[in-house]
Amino acid sequence: MEKENIAVGLDIGTTKIVAMIGKKNEYGKLEILGVGKSKSLGVARGVVNNITQTIQSIQQAIEEAENNSGYKIKDVVVGIAGQHIRSIQHSDYISRDNPEEVIGGKDIDMLINQVHKLAMLPGEEIIHVLPQEFKIDGQSDIKEPIGMYGGRLESSFHVVVGQASSIRNVGRCIQSSGIELSGLTLEPLASADAVLSQEEKEAGVALIDIGGGTTDLAIFKDGIIRHTAVIPFGGNVITDDIKEGCSIIEKQAELLKVKFGSAWPGENKDNEIVSIPGLRGREPKEISLKNLSKIIHARVVEIVEQVFAEIKSYGHEDPRRKLIAGIVLTGGGANLKHIKQLVEYITGMDTRIGYPNEHLAGNSDEEISSPLYATAVGLVMNSIENKTQSAIKFETTIVPEKVSPQRERYFEPVVPQFKEEIEVAEEEVLVNETTTQGGSTETRIRRSFFDKYVDKIKEFLDNAE
């Protein structure tokens, strides 16, 4: 029997972390087996700024996904975003030793590897090298060079670059959560895989993914990625504006935005008012929905104008670069009422909301086909392409542990309970040691309860200093 290709995607966002487990069904559609979601603590504008909190949030999302699906996660494909991401256009070529031999995959790999050696700014790292059109012996506009003859193979590339330290921090969080990192994908590319059709990519389309901390842009034309950008504003900035403008707490501001918010101020009548309970016995606050939508409108206009400036810098007014399919909005921000109309009004381009249901199996949960999960669905699709066995089914005879040995260190109580003290008095403790090669070896160490207790006291004193 063939092994199931179980794929796992992990979307580390600014507001939420989503772990999604899926596989392809017999019709080639994506069947979601389990989803875990946790509040994202320790991530700001798509960049990790608190390792410990991020690890805990990741573990929470992973455990929920494991419990929902009955699969144990081994490795994940992670989405990367943040204002440190930039993209450059670059052309490169190789001269082939034997032009009489047909061009194969290894020639293209050689060309891509050559681009990976490009000199970057200090502290930067190449995330993706995406070939665009190829040129063989001067003949241009070749989409698929494999199988052709030629001596000089040339290509233009879309190179995505990010800050090395930010990428390493994400990797560290994943490994400290007790799982492996099988791949990194730029978040707008993952979202694009989930919500765009091949026809749209051919015709020319701009995908705008409005997340909590960042707004990501990916532009496609002739089926090829042409431009990517990450704008360091998202839904959280709108919430902050409501919080300041209405003098309310963040939780209330978020609820107001989701339930009553609109990007179009003309929609609300002057007499539409929402009453918000006051803090600790204070009088309730009355907020006019017209004022609320004015606050939201001002910030959304700013975000859309920044994205539109990026679309203009790509050169969409050039007839050969025209984006016939217009704009597709996705991400949590796409759920904001009347945002589609506002984007159409500002840009003058056709706009639709992108739902990731095109590639999902028919029986998928309605919640998963929300724009909120577009990136996570795209990352699972990416993981399927890697053909890795990212999760294994729990054995029925073994009751799955809630927490893996590595994760246990973060949840261990400082003073174990009496019953546990007796049990661990002479236990064998499994320690997972990560080798330099990236694998892990298991060492058995006999430790008494008192050793552990002394360690705890030492740790406590160290922290106290």
N, C-alpha and C positions, 0 to 999 in steps of 0.2 A: 504494500500500500504506500502511495506517495505521501511524503510528509506535507502537512498543511503549511502554507506560507503565511504565517501570522505576522502582521505588521503593527508597529506601535509608533505613534507620533506624540511628541510632547511640545505643547505650545506654552512657552514661558512668557506670559504677557505682563503688562503693568498692573492690570486690575484682577486678572484671574490666571490660574495655571490649569491647563486641560491636558489630561493623559487619555489617549484614545487608542483602543485596540480594534483592529479590523482585519478582514481577509476578503479575497475576491470570491464571489459565488460562481456557479456554473455559467451564468450569463455574462460574466466579466464585470459585474457591478460590485461596488464596495459594500460589504456587509459589516456593520459596526457591532462588535461583540460586547464591548463595555466602555463606559466613559467615566472618568473621575475628574472632579472639578474642585479646586480650592481657591480661597482668596489669596491673591498674590501679595506676599509681604516681602520686602527686601528688593523690589525691582522698581526703578524709576525711569520713565521714558525709554523703556525697552532694555535698560542696562542694569545688571545686578549691582546693588550698592550695599547689600547686607547678606553675606554668605550663609550664616546660620539660619536666618528666617527663610531664605529662599529654599534651603535644603528641606526644612520642615514642611513648607508648602508643597514642594515636589513630592515628598514622601506621602503626604496626605492624599494628593491627587492620584498617585500611583496605587496606593492601597485600595482606594475606592474603585478604581478601574479594575484591579485584580479581583476584588470581592464581587463586583458586578458581572465579570465575565467568566470567572473560574479559571483564568489563565495567570501564570506567573511571568512577570515581565523580566526579560534578560537585558535587552538593549533598546534604545530609542533613537529616532531621528528628531533633532531639535530645530526649531525655527530661530533664526537670529535677526534682530532688528536693532534700532537705536540710532541716535543722531550721528554716531561715528561711522556709519556706513556711507560709502560713496562709490560711484561707478565711473569707469573711464573707457574710452574707445581705444583700441590698439590693433595695429596690423603687424603680422609676422609671417615669415615663410621658411620653408626648408628646401634644400636641394637634394633630390633623391639620387642614390647611387646608381640605380638601374631603371632608367625611364621606360625600358621595354617590359617591366613588370607592372601589373595593375596596382593601383593605389588600394591599400587595405586599411583596416582599423588601426594597425600599429603605426602607420604614417601619421594619421590624425592625432593619435595619442602622443607621438613624438612632438608634433607641432604644439599641442596643448601644454605638454610638459615644459617646452621652451618658454612659453608665455608665463608659466608659473615661476620662472626664474627672474622675472622682471624686477628691477630694483624699485623698492617701495620707499615711502617716507619712513623715518625711524619709528618703530612701534606699530607698524601696519602689516597686515597679512592678507594674502589673496584668499577670498572665500570661494568664488566661482569664476571659471573661465568658460564663457559661453560663445562658441563659434557662430558667426553670422554667415555671410556669403563667402564661398571659396572662389579661388582663381587658380586655374591650371595653365601654365605656360602662357600667361597673358589673357587667356579666355575667361571673362568674368561672369558673374551672376550664376555660379554653379551652386545648387543647394545640396546635392549629394555627390561627393567626389569619389566614393568607393566604387571600384570596378572600372575606373577610367585610367587612361595612360597619361603620363606626363613626367617631366623632370623637375619642374619647380612648382611646389604646392604652397599656395598663399591663402591667407584668410584674414578677415577683419574679426575682432573679438570684442565682446562686451565683458569687461573685467570688473567684478564686484570686490571691493576692498573694505576691510574693517579693522578695528583696533585689536591688536593681538591680545592685550591684557583682558579686554572684555570677553573675547572668545574663550580664553583660558579659564576665566572665572565661571563661565557657563559650564565648561567641561568639568571643572572641579566640583560644582554643585551636583552634577549628574552622578559622578563617581562616588561622592560622599553619600549619595542617597542609596548606594548599593546596586546601581545598574551601570551598564556600559553605554558609551556614546557611539552609535553606528554611523551617524552622518549629520552634517549641518546644512540647512537650507535657508536661503534668504526668505523671510516671511512673505513679502509680496509675491514671490515666485510660487510659494506653496498655495497661497490664496488663489492665484491665477489658475493653477492646475485644477482647483476645486470648483471654480465658478464660471470660467470662460469656456466657450465652445471653440472648436478648431476654426469654424467659419469666422467668428469674431476676431480671432488672432490673425487670420488672413486679411480680413477687410481693414483692420487697424482699430485698436481699442486701447483706452486708458483705464486701468483698474485702480480704483482708489479704495484702500482698506483703512477705514477709520477705527483705530483701536483706542484703548484707554490712555496710553501715554504717547503714542506716535501715530502718524498718518502715513501709510506707505503707498508708493506709486509704482506701477509697472506698466510700461507702454509696449504693445506688440504691433507689428506690421508685417505683412507677408509671412505670417506664421513664426516670426523670429522676434525675440526680445530686443527692444531697441533702446530702452532707457529705464533706469530705476532710480528712485530717490526715497529718502526717509525724512519726513518733516517732524520736528520734535514737539508736535502739539496733537492732542486727541481729546477724547471725551472727558478726561479728568479736568482739563482746563475749563471746560464749560461748567462742570460741577463746582469748581472753585469760584468761578464768577457768580454763580447763583448764590453760593454760600456767603460771599462778600456782599453782593448786591441786596440780598434779602435779610442779612444778619441772622442766619440760621446755621445749625450744625451740618456737617458733611453728609451724614446719613439721610437727613431730611432733604437736603439739596439734591442728592442722587435720586431719591424717590420722586421728588417733584419733576425732575428732568424726564425720568422714564415714563411716569404716569400721565403727566399733564403738559410736558414740554412740546414746543413746536418751533420749527425754524422759520416760520412765516408769521410775523406779528399781526397782520391784517385779519387772521382767522378768528382771533378771540374778541368777544364783546367786552366793553368797558366794565360791565357789571359782573363778569365772571370772576369769582373770588374763591380761593382755597384757604381754609383755616388750618393752621398748624399748631399742635399742642405746645404750650410754653414749657420751659425747663423748670423742674422742681417747683411746681405750684405757681409759676408765673402765668400771666394772662396769655391766652392763645394769640398767635400772630395771624393776621389776615394778609394774604398775598394775592395781588391782581394777576390773573393769567396773562393779561396783555403785557404787563411789565416783565413777567417771566419770559415770555417769548421774545421780547425785545433784547433781553440780556443774552439769550441763547443765539438769536439771529446775529447779533454783533460779532460774537466769537466764531460762529460757523462761517460767516462771510470771510473772516480773516483766514481761517484754515483753508477754505476752498480757493481763495485768491492766491495763497502760497502754492497750492497744488497746481493751479492754472498757470502760474508763472513757470513752473517746471515743464508743463505740457508745451508752453510757448517756446521755452528754450530748446526743446526737442525739435521744434520747427514744424508744428502740425499744420501751419498755413500753406506750406509748400505743397502743391498738388500731388507730388509723388509721395508725400509723407502724411497725406490726409487720413484722419481717423474716422473712417466711414461708420464704424459701429459705435462711435461716441464714447460714452463713459459708463463704467459699471461700478456701482458703489457696494462695498461689503464691509464686514467687521461690525462690531457692536453699535458703532455710531450710525450705521445705515438704518437702524431701527427707529431713528428720530423722525417724528412726524413731519411731513412736507419737505424733507431734505432733498428728495429727488427734484421737486419743483424749483427749489432754491438753486441747486447746482445747474439745472438747465437754464435758469434765468441769468446766472452769472457768466456761464461759459458759452451759452448758445449752442451746446452740443446735446444730442440725444442721450438720455440717461435712463438706466434701469437699475433696480436693486438686484444684487447677485446672491442667489441662494445656492448652497453647495449640494443641491439635490440631484443635479444632472448625473453624477457618477454614483449616487447612492442606490442601494437596492430598494425596491418598492415598499418593503415592509419596515423601513427605517422609522425610528421615533421622530415625531414632528419637531421636537426640540432641537435635534441634531441638524435638521435642515435649515436652521436659523443662520443668518449671516454671521452671527457671533462665533460659530464653529467653523467658518470657512478655512482658516489657517490650519486648524487641527486636522480637518478632513484631508487637506492638501498634503500635510506631513505624513499621514498614513499612506496616501497614494505614493508618495516619494519612497517610503519605507518598503512598500510592495515591490517597487522597481529594483530596489537593492537585493531582492530575493533572499533576505536574511530570515532566519527563524527567530523572530524577536521575542516570542513568548511561547511558553509550553503549558499544556494543560495540567492542572493540579491532579496528582494521583488520588483516586477515590479512597485508597486505604489510609493515606496520610492526611491528617487534619492540617490544612494550611496554617502556618504560623502567621499571626497578624503582622509581626515585624521580623525582618530578616536579621541575622546576627550583626551585620554592619550597622543596620538602622537602630538596633537595640541600644547602642551607646548613647543615642540622643534622648532615649525615653526612660533610661534606667533610673529608678527612684534613688535618692541619696541614701536613705536608710531602708533596706528591704524589710518586708514583714517577717514576723517570727517564723511562720511556716516555711518561707523561702530560705531563711537562715539555715534551717536544719538541712533542707534539700541541697543547698549549695556548699555545705560544709566541706565535702571532699569531691566536688564535681570536676568533670573535665570541661574546660572552656575552649570553644572553637574560636580561633582568631583568624580572620581572613587577612592575609598579607598580600599587598599588591606588589608584584615583582616589577623590575625595571622594564621588562618587555610589555607591561600592561596587563599580563594575565594575573591570576590570583592563586596562591597556594594556601592550603589549610594546615595550620600547626596546632597540635593538641598540647595544652599546657595544664598541668595539675595545679590548681590554686585553692587554697583554703579560704573560707569565708573571711577570716581575720585579715589575710593579705588584701582582699578586696576592700575591706573596711578601712585599713590603713591607707590604701590608695585614695579612697574617697576623702579622708581627712586631709591628706597631702594636697589633693586637688583643691579642696575648699580653702586651705591656707594660702596656696599659690594665688587663687583668685582674689582672696582678701587683700593680699599685698597690692 
